[in-house]
């Protein structure tokens, strides 16, 4: 993923990292790819949390997490839950 490469090359402070994640999130949502959506949303929320934007991170994750937790909680959601509560 482009965001991973940008993050490794330039660090979390590079605005291109968040932009790449936001673009990937939009594509996942357009395609209805919930697995990709929660993965990208978790990455973006983690980035935002590192930048001090914890409230925005929680707001981003809440609807995606709610969709997944209507049934059993898959492992990626457990990871997301830890990210959103930190």
C-alpha positions as protocol buffer text, in pm:
chain_id: "A"
residue {
  index: 1
  type: UNK
  ca { x: 0 y: 0 z: 0 }
}
residue {
  index: 2
  type: UNK
  ca { x: 123 y: 346 z: -85 }
}
residue {
  index: 3
  type: UNK
  ca { x: 56 y: 481 z: 264 }
}
residue {
  index: 4
  type: UNK
  ca { x: 282 y: 218 z: 421 }
}
residue {
  index: 5
  type: UNK
  ca { x: 565 y: 313 z: 189 }
}
residue {
  index: 6
  type: UNK
  ca { x: 518 y: 684 z: 256 }
}
residue {
  index: 7
  type: UNK
  ca { x: 507 y: 622 z: 629 }
}
residue {
  index: 8
  type: UNK
  ca { x: 833 y: 428 z: 620 }
}
residue {
  index: 9
  type: UNK
  ca { x: 1006 y: 682 z: 398 }
}
residue {
  index: 10
  type: UNK
  ca { x: 883 y: 1008 z: 548 }
}
residue {
  index: 11
  type: UNK
  ca { x: 725 y: 931 z: 885 }
}
residue {
  index: 12
  type: UNK
  ca { x: 384 y: 1004 z: 1032 }
}
residue {
  index: 13
  type: UNK
  ca { x: 424 y: 1381 z: 1003 }
}
residue {
  index: 14
  type: UNK
  ca { x: 407 y: 1368 z: 623 }
}
residue {
  index: 15
  type: UNK
  ca { x: 56 y: 1480 z: 517 }
}
residue {
  index: 16
  type: UNK
  ca { x: 80 y: 1247 z: 216 }
}
residue {
  index: 17
  type: UNK
  ca { x: 49 y: 949 z: 452 }
}
residue {
  index: 18
  type: UNK
  ca { x: -293 y: 1059 z: 581 }
}
residue {
  index: 19
  type: UNK
  ca { x: -401 y: 1157 z: 229 }
}
residue {
  index: 20
  type: UNK
  ca { x: -311 y: 812 z: 95 }
}
residue {
  index: 21
  type: UNK
  ca { x: -499 y: 641 z: 377 }
}
residue {
  index: 22
  type: UNK
  ca { x: -803 y: 865 z: 328 }
}
residue {
  index: 23
  type: UNK
  ca { x: -801 y: 783 z: -45 }
}
residue {
  index: 24
  type: UNK
  ca { x: -776 y: 410 z: 27 }
}
residue {
  index: 25
  type: UNK
  ca { x: -1062 y: 439 z: 277 }
}
residue {
  index: 26
  type: UNK
  ca { x: -1282 y: 614 z: 22 }
}
residue {
  index: 27
  type: UNK
  ca { x: -1212 y: 342 z: -235 }
}
residue {
  index: 28
  type: UNK
  ca { x: -1287 y: 65 z: 15 }
}
residue {
  index: 29
  type: UNK
  ca { x: -1616 y: 232 z: 103 }
}
residue {
  index: 30
  type: UNK
  ca { x: -1711 y: 282 z: -263 }
}
residue {
  index: 31
  type: UNK
  ca { x: -1649 y: -86 z: -329 }
}
residue {
  index: 32
  type: UNK
  ca { x: -1822 y: -204 z: -12 }
}
residue {
  index: 33
  type: UNK
  ca { x: -1502 y: -382 z: 90 }
}
residue {
  index: 34
  type: UNK
  ca { x: -1559 y: -393 z: 466 }
}
residue {
  index: 35
  type: UNK
  ca { x: -1246 y: -595 z: 538 }
}
residue {
  index: 36
  type: UNK
  ca { x: -1030 y: -338 z: 364 }
}
residue {
  index: 37
  type: UNK
  ca { x: -1231 y: -57 z: 520 }
}
residue {
  index: 38
  type: UNK
  ca { x: -1167 y: -165 z: 877 }
}
residue {
  index: 39
  type: UNK
  ca { x: -799 y: -226 z: 805 }
}
residue {
  index: 40
  type: UNK
  ca { x: -744 y: 114 z: 648 }
}
residue {
  index: 41
  type: UNK
  ca { x: -963 y: 288 z: 908 }
}
residue {
  index: 42
  type: UNK
  ca { x: -756 y: 127 z: 1183 }
}
residue {
  index: 43
  type: UNK
  ca { x: -432 y: 244 z: 1021 }
}
residue {
  index: 44
  type: UNK
  ca { x: -567 y: 597 z: 976 }
}
residue {
  index: 45
  type: UNK
  ca { x: -703 y: 605 z: 1332 }
}
residue {
  index: 46
  type: UNK
  ca { x: -367 y: 490 z: 1465 }
}
residue {
  index: 47
  type: UNK
  ca { x: -195 y: 769 z: 1270 }
}
residue {
  index: 48
  type: UNK
  ca { x: -443 y: 1026 z: 1397 }
}
residue {
  index: 49
  type: UNK
  ca { x: -404 y: 902 z: 1754 }
}
residue {
  index: 50
  type: UNK
  ca { x: -26 y: 941 z: 1725 }
}
residue {
  index: 51
  type: UNK
  ca { x: -89 y: 1298 z: 1608 }
}
residue {
  index: 52
  type: UNK
  ca { x: -309 y: 1369 z: 1910 }
}
residue {
  index: 53
  type: UNK
  ca { x: -637 y: 1346 z: 1718 }
}
residue {
  index: 54
  type: UNK
  ca { x: -786 y: 1072 z: 1938 }
}
residue {
  index: 55
  type: UNK
  ca { x: -1143 y: 1198 z: 1917 }
}
residue {
  index: 56
  type: UNK
  ca { x: -1133 y: 1197 z: 1536 }
}
residue {
  index: 57
  type: UNK
  ca { x: -983 y: 848 z: 1546 }
}
residue {
  index: 58
  type: UNK
  ca { x: -1270 y: 718 z: 1762 }
}
residue {
  index: 59
  type: UNK
  ca { x: -1530 y: 886 z: 1539 }
}
residue {
  index: 60
  type: UNK
  ca { x: -1375 y: 725 z: 1233 }
}
residue {
  index: 61
  type: UNK
  ca { x: -1367 y: 377 z: 1382 }
}
residue {
  index: 62
  type: UNK
  ca { x: -1704 y: 369 z: 1557 }
}
residue {
  index: 63
  type: UNK
  ca { x: -1932 y: 303 z: 1257 }
}
residue {
  index: 64
  type: UNK
  ca { x: -1697 y: 51 z: 1099 }
}
residue {
  index: 65
  type: UNK
  ca { x: -1647 y: -130 z: 1427 }
}
residue {
  index: 66
  type: UNK
  ca { x: -2024 y: -132 z: 1490 }
}
residue {
  index: 67
  type: UNK
  ca { x: -2084 y: -294 z: 1151 }
}
residue {
  index: 68
  type: UNK
  ca { x: -1841 y: -574 z: 1232 }
}
residue {
  index: 69
  type: UNK
  ca { x: -1956 y: -633 z: 1588 }
}
residue {
  index: 70
  type: UNK
  ca { x: -2312 y: -717 z: 1497 }
}
residue {
  index: 71
  type: UNK
  ca { x: -2189 y: -1078 z: 1500 }
}
residue {
  index: 72
  type: UNK
  ca { x: -1874 y: -1223 z: 1642 }
}
residue {
  index: 73
  type: UNK
  ca { x: -1567 y: -1005 z: 1686 }
}
residue {
  index: 74
  type: UNK
  ca { x: -1293 y: -1095 z: 1436 }
}
residue {
  index: 75
  type: UNK
  ca { x: -927 y: -1051 z: 1541 }
}
residue {
  index: 76
  type: UNK
  ca { x: -878 y: -731 z: 1339 }
}
residue {
  index: 77
  type: UNK
  ca { x: -1162 y: -570 z: 1534 }
}
residue {
  index: 78
  type: UNK
  ca { x: -994 y: -661 z: 1862 }
}
residue {
  index: 79
  type: UNK
  ca { x: -684 y: -478 z: 1737 }
}
residue {
  index: 80
  type: UNK
  ca { x: -899 y: -182 z: 1632 }
}
residue {
  index: 81
  type: UNK
  ca { x: -1068 y: -175 z: 1973 }
}
residue {
  index: 82
  type: UNK
  ca { x: -731 y: -146 z: 2149 }
}
residue {
  index: 83
  type: UNK
  ca { x: -633 y: 135 z: 1912 }
}
residue {
  index: 84
  type: UNK
  ca { x: -955 y: 329 z: 1966 }
}
residue {
  index: 85
  type: UNK
  ca { x: -942 y: 311 z: 2346 }
}
residue {
  index: 86
  type: UNK
  ca { x: -583 y: 428 z: 2386 }
}
